[in-house]
Amino acid sequence: MTSGHAAEHIHREVVLEEHLVAQLVAQQGYIERRPEDYDRALALDRELVLRFVKETQPDQWAKLESHYSTSAENQFFSQLEKALKQRGTLDVLRNGIKLVPGIRFFLCAFRPASSLNAELVRLYEANILSVIRQLRYSPKSENAIDVVLFVNGIPVVTMELKNRLTGQTFKHAERQYRTDRSPAGEPLLTFKRGALVHFALDEDNVSMTTKLLNGKTRFLPFNRGRDLGAGNPDIPNEFRVAYLYADQPERKA
């Protein structure tokens, strides 16, 4: 059973969804964006991609505008889309992209080994974490995914959430990914090109996959274990899956 905040008035899966997003915003520094901020064709939050790049690499952006003038943004997103398709999201986040003539952009600033270099710390703190609920992701339909997480406007995590008190569990979320989340023609769901991981969860359990293959999709447990067995331990005043979004909640013995 869940407890505290979570347990008393849960009748719709949106309650877990709202709570998860609220905690990401309050505790983890995420900003909540609107579904309309998402570019379905590119599978990006264009505004946040540009915000991060322009704030962290203004000299490189100035070079790009000097070379391409009014088409600078189009050139940038054209090359970013090409890199995502050819190299994948993880490689682009790690290594950035290059545009001619010799203009490079990084798309994520990783945590520096120490705080001695103030500039590296500043860049790391400039990363923009964001979340969109009920994201209509498809260029072909109005299908919506419950929660999608982004780093600097690039999607990295999708989540389908279910509510045990309405008779649905994470297994139903797994089935939803297998039967109604085909990756064909969907950049967000395409292996390597799209989100890095897909979570199926309810209030008590989480499973995950990195590769959607319709009915052949294989999910693995993403739980912490309970009494030397499967599942998750109780967490005071929280859902058992709070480790996904909260600051290391206390375990209940």
N, C-alpha and C positions, 0 to 999 in steps of 0.2 A: 504493500500500500504506500501511497504518497502521504505527505503530512504538511502541516502548517499552511502556508500560502496556497499550496497546490491542491490540497485534498478536499476542501469543503464545498466548492461550487463549480465543479468541472462537469460541463455537459456537452461541450463542443471542443473539437481539436484546436480551434482557433485560440482557446485559452492558453494551451501550451505554447502555441506559436507566438502569441502576444507576450507572454512571459519571457520566452527565450530571447526575443528581439529586444525587449525592454532591458534585460540584463546585459546583453551585448553592448547596448548603448550606454548604460549607466556604469558598467564595470570595466568594459574592455575598450572603450573609446571609439566604438563604431558610430557612424552616422546613418540614420535611416533615410533611404531614398525612395522615390516613387516608382511604380512600374513604368510610368511614362518616360522616365529618365533612361530607360534601357533601349539600346538600338538592337532590334531583333536580328537584322541581317548580319551585323558585325559581331553580335554577342558581346557587346561592351557597353559600359556607361561612359560615353564619349566625353561628357563634361568633366568627369573626375580623372580620366586619363590625361586630358589636356591640362587640368589644374595641377596635377602632380608634375608633369613634365615641364611646364612653364615655370612653376615655382622653384623646382630643384635644379633646372638646367637652362636658365634664361639665355645664356650666351649661345648655347647650341640652337635654341629656338630662334634666336635672332639671325643666326647664320642660315637657318632653313628659310626664314621669311625673306632674307636678302636674296637667296638663290631662286626661290619659287614664287615669291610675291604673294598674290592672293590665293594661290593654289597650295600653299604650304600645308594647311590642315589636310586637304585631300591627299597629298603626297604622303604625309605622315601616316594616315590611317590605311592607305593602300599598302604601304610597306609593312605596317604592323599586322594587317590581316594576312598578308603573304607569309610573314614569319610565323604567325600562329599556325597556319595551315601546314607549312613545311617542317617546322621545328617543334611545334607544340608549346603549350602554355608554360610548362615548367622551365623549358630552356629559354624562352623569351623573358620570363621573370628573372632567371639567373644571369643571363648574358646580354639582355637588351637587344636593340636593333641598330642597323647601320643604314643610312641613306647617303646617296651620292650628293655632293662630293665630300666624302670623308666625315660625315656628320653622324655622331653616335648618340643614342639615348639609352639610359637605363630605365627600366619600368618598375623596379623595386629596389629599395635600399635596405640591405641586410644589417642585422645588429652587429656593430663593431666589437672586436675582441675586448676592448677596454674603452673607458670613457676619456682617455687622454687626448684623443683627437676630437676637438669640439665640432669640426665641420662634419665628420662622419656621424657623430651623434645627432647633429642637426638634421642631416639627410634622413637618417633612420626615423627620427621623430616626425618627419614630413610625410611618411607613408600615410595613405588614406584608407582606412578600413570602413567598409560600408555594407549595408544589408538592404535587400528589397524583399518584401513580402508579396505573396500571390503574384509572382512574376510571370506574365504572359510572354513566354520565351520564343515561341515558334513563328517563323515567317509564313508558315502554312496553315496554322490553326490558332485557336484561342486557348489552347492548353495552358494551364498555370501550374508552376511549382511553388510549394508553400513558402520556402525560404531559400534565398541565394545569397552567398557571401562573396564579397569582392575585395581585391587588393588593388588600389589605385585604378579602379574602374574595370579591372579584369576579373571575371568570375573564376572562383577557385573551389567553391563548395556548393552543392545543392542539397536540400533536405526535404523529405516528405514526412510529415508528422501525423500520427494517429492518436486517438483517445481511447484508452481501455474501457472507460465507463460507458462508451457507446458501442462496445463490443468489437472495436477494431484495435489491432496491435501493430507493432512494427512489421509483422509478417504481411499484413495488408499493404503496408507501404512498399515492401519488397515487390509484392505482386503488381502494384501500380507501376513501378519502374519497369517490370518485365513486360507488361501488357499494354501500357499506355504512354510509354516514354521511349519510343523508338528513336535511336540516334541518327537514323538515315536523314540526311539533309538538314540536321539540326546542329549548328555549330556549338551551342552550349553543351550538348550531350555527346559530342563526338570525341572518342578516345584521343588523348593527347591534345587535340585542338581546343577542347572545351574545359569544363571544370575538372579539377584534379581528382575529386572524390565526391561520391554521392552517398548520403546517409539516409537510412530508413529508421525511424524511431517512434517510440511512444513514451509515456512517462517513466517507464522502468527499464527499457532495453534499447540498445542501438546496434545496428549492423551497417556495414559499409561495402562499397565496391568502387573500384577505380575504372571499370570498363563495363559499359552497358552493352548487352548483346541480346536484347529482347528476351525471349523465353529461356535463353541459355545463360543469362546473367547470374553470376555466382556472388552471393553476399557472404561476408565473414563477420563474426561477432566483433563488436567494438566496445565491449563491456569491461569493467575492472575486476569482476569476480565477486562472489558472495559466499562467505563461509567455505572457502576452498573449492567452490563450485562455480557454476555459470551464474550470470546475472550481475546485479549491482547492489551494493550495500545501501541501507537506509541513510538518508541525509536529513538532518533536522531542518524543518521548515522549507523543504525543497523537494523537487522531483529527484528520483534516483539518477537521472541522466544529467544532473546539473553540472557535472564536470565538463560537459561540452561547452558551456557558456559562462560559468560562474568562476570566481576566483577561489580555486582550490577549496571547495566547501569541506567542512569538517566531516569525517567519517563517523558513523554511529556504530559503536561496538556491538 
